[in-house]
Amino acid sequence: MSDSPDFPMKAQKLKLGEAEPGSSRPIIPVDDSDITVLVVDDNAFMRTSLREMLEGAGMVVAGEAADGAEAVRLFTDLRPDAVIMDLVMPELDGIGAIRQIIEIDADARIVVCSGMGSNESVSEAIAAGAVDFLVKPFQVDRVADTVRSVLSGVVPLQGGSAGFD
């Protein structure tokens, strides 16, 4: 996408009670134990690692999916607070799954977690509806911090607050 902004971008801080631009969902304070996350990655080791990181931070992993189609089904059934989504997966890739989830819930908070951190792939994920991204390998504390950020009001402008070191 030649007209997309350079990454990483600065984050925009919203006040509690304000809604994200284009969203009707107000920002509310959250306690980590109230946060539910759907983890989506075709690599079982990565799903387990993400689960351990999130649960170690006190969050609840509501479900795990190994491909985009399963992610859409689980999102529909579970309605988690956030989704961590890999981009490269069988059956339905992350971009396709993001698009379908956003059709179900335009306010879904999806964080891309991928080893493919190119500006083009990140731009495509943000255009599809993701709100932030993490690039593998990532620092352990960044995973929970990024989920907290997208749920509590630190909203990246076109993505990128947590991915690149």
C-alpha positions in Angstrom: 0.0 0.0 0.0 1.9 3.0 -1.3 -0.4 5.6 0.3 -0.1 4.1 3.8 1.7 5.9 6.6 5.1 4.8 7.9 5.2 2.5 10.9 5.5 2.7 13.9 3.0 5.5 14.6 2.3 7.5 17.7 -0.6 6.4 20.0 -3.6 8.5 20.7 -4.8 8.6 24.4 -8.5 8.6 24.9 -10.2 9.6 28.1 -12.3 7.1 30.1 -15.8 7.2 28.9 -14.8 8.5 25.4 -15.4 6.2 22.4 -12.7 5.3 19.9 -13.2 7.3 16.7 -15.8 5.6 14.6 -16.8 3.3 17.6 -19.8 3.4 19.9 -18.0 1.4 22.6 -16.8 3.7 25.4 -13.4 3.1 27.0 -13.9 1.7 30.5 -11.4 0.8 33.2 -10.5 -2.9 33.2 -9.1 -5.3 35.8 -6.8 -7.9 34.2 -8.9 -10.8 35.6 -11.9 -9.5 33.7 -10.1 -9.5 30.4 -10.9 -12.4 28.0 -8.7 -13.1 25.0 -8.9 -15.4 22.0 -5.5 -16.6 20.9 -5.2 -17.5 17.2 -2.0 -19.0 15.7 -1.4 -22.2 13.6 1.7 -23.0 15.7 0.7 -24.9 18.9 3.9 -23.8 20.7 3.0 -20.1 20.0 -0.5 -20.6 21.2 0.8 -22.2 24.4 3.4 -19.4 24.9 0.8 -16.7 24.4 -1.6 -18.5 26.8 1.1 -18.7 29.5 2.0 -15.0 29.0 -1.6 -13.8 29.2 -2.6 -16.1 32.1 0.6 -15.1 33.9 -0.6 -11.5 33.7 -3.9 -12.5 35.2 -6.0 -12.5 32.0 -8.3 -15.2 30.9 -7.7 -17.1 27.6 -11.3 -17.7 26.5 -10.2 -19.9 23.6 -7.6 -20.9 21.1 -7.8 -21.4 17.3 -5.3 -22.9 14.9 -6.7 -21.2 11.8 -8.8 -18.2 10.7 -12.0 -20.1 10.1 -11.9 -21.6 13.6 -11.1 -18.1 15.0 -14.3 -16.6 13.4 -16.4 -19.5 14.8 -14.9 -19.1 18.3 -15.2 -15.3 18.2 -18.9 -15.6 17.4 -19.4 -18.1 20.2 -17.2 -16.5 22.9 -17.2 -12.8 22.2 -13.8 -12.2 23.9 -12.6 -8.7 24.8 -9.6 -9.0 22.6 -8.1 -11.3 19.9 -4.5 -11.9 19.3 -4.2 -13.1 15.6 -1.4 -14.5 13.5 -1.5 -13.5 9.9 -0.2 -16.6 8.1 -2.4 -19.6 8.8 -4.1 -22.4 6.8 -7.8 -22.5 5.7 -8.4 -18.8 6.3 -5.5 -16.4 6.8 -5.4 -13.7 9.5 -6.4 -10.9 7.2 -9.5 -12.8 6.0 -10.4 -13.7 9.6 -10.0 -10.1 10.8 -12.4 -8.9 8.0 -15.0 -11.5 9.0 -14.7 -10.8 12.7 -15.1 -7.0 12.0 -18.2 -7.8 10.0 -19.6 -9.6 13.1 -18.5 -6.9 15.6 -17.1 -3.6 14.2 -15.7 -2.8 17.7 -13.7 -6.0 18.0 -10.2 -5.4 19.4 -7.8 -7.4 17.3 -4.0 -7.4 17.8 -2.0 -8.9 15.1 0.9 -11.1 16.3 3.0 -12.2 13.4 6.6 -12.9 12.3 5.8 -11.0 9.1 6.2 -7.4 10.3 6.5 -5.7 6.9 4.8 -2.4 6.6 2.6 -3.9 3.8 1.3 -6.8 5.9 0.7 -4.6 8.9 -1.0 -2.0 6.8 -3.3 -4.6 5.3 -4.1 -5.9 8.8 -4.9 -2.4 10.1 -7.0 -1.7 7.0 -8.9 -4.9 7.7 -9.7 -3.8 11.2 -6.8 -4.8 13.5 -6.1 -2.1 16.1 -2.5 -2.9 17.0 0.3 -5.4 16.3 3.2 -7.3 17.8 6.0 -8.6 15.8 7.5 -12.0 16.7 9.7 -12.5 18.5 8.4 -10.1 21.1 9.1 -9.2 24.7 6.9 -11.1 27.1 5.5 -8.1 28.9 4.5 -6.5 25.6 1.8 -9.0 25.0 -0.3 -8.2 28.1 0.6 -4.5 27.9 -0.7 -4.3 24.3 -4.0 -6.0 25.2 -4.4 -3.6 28.1 -3.7 -0.7 25.9 -6.3 -1.5 23.2 -8.9 -2.2 25.9 -8.2 0.9 28.1 -7.9 3.7 25.6 -4.4 3.9 24.2 -5.4 3.5 20.5 -2.7 3.5 17.9 -3.2 5.8 14.9 -3.2 3.2 12.1 -1.4 0.6 14.3 2.1 0.2 15.5 2.4 1.1 19.1 3.8 -2.2 20.3 5.5 -4.0 17.5 8.9 -2.7 16.5 11.9 -2.3 18.9 
